[in-house]
Amino acid sequence: MPFQGFRAGELDVFPLLANHGPGIVFNYVVQYNGRTVLLGWDTGWWSDITWDAVAPFQFDAVFMECTSLGPSEKDLGTHLTFATLLRMKARLSELGCITDNTPYVTMHIGDNGGLTYAEACELAEPHDVTVGYDGLWLVV
């Protein structure tokens, strides 16, 4: 159920309601060993109820989808473009969920952004966004 935390082995998990429909789709806050991470894919722009639910958390790292990682301003609705990814990051910062030092990694990247990996990195790095890749390890 959305917004009802549960325990999965050693992990504390808090499901957030994503904007991906049809049906119920979740993003997750995962806590382990004093660390809190946000896992968001098939995210879309969150509803107010999700923003309210995420506001109390302070993240040690964020992994957020960017299905269309390119220079487009188009709103995809149920997925993020680079522009909406940056809006999500700004909103999380405004809420105090992240700081300038919080690792912010994008993943779930489709080929519809039209950029090579190197070009995507060039676009994202000035915004302190790490472009994810298969096999990426992040230690927080």
Sequence and secondary structure as in RCSB ss.txt:
>XXXX:A:sequence
MPFQGFRAGELDVFPLLANHGPGIVFNYVVQYNGRTVLLGWDTGWWSDITWDAVAPFQFDAVFMECTSLGPSEKD
LGTHLTFATLLRMKARLSELGCITDNTPYVTMHIGDNGGLTYAEACELAEPHDVTVGYDGLWLVV
>XXXX:A:secstr
 TT  EEETTEEEEEEE S  SS  EEEEEEETTEEEEEESS  S  HHHHHHHTT   SEEEEE TB SS    
 SSS BHHHHHHHHHHHHHTTS  TTS EEEE   GGG   HHHHHHHHGGGT EE  TT     
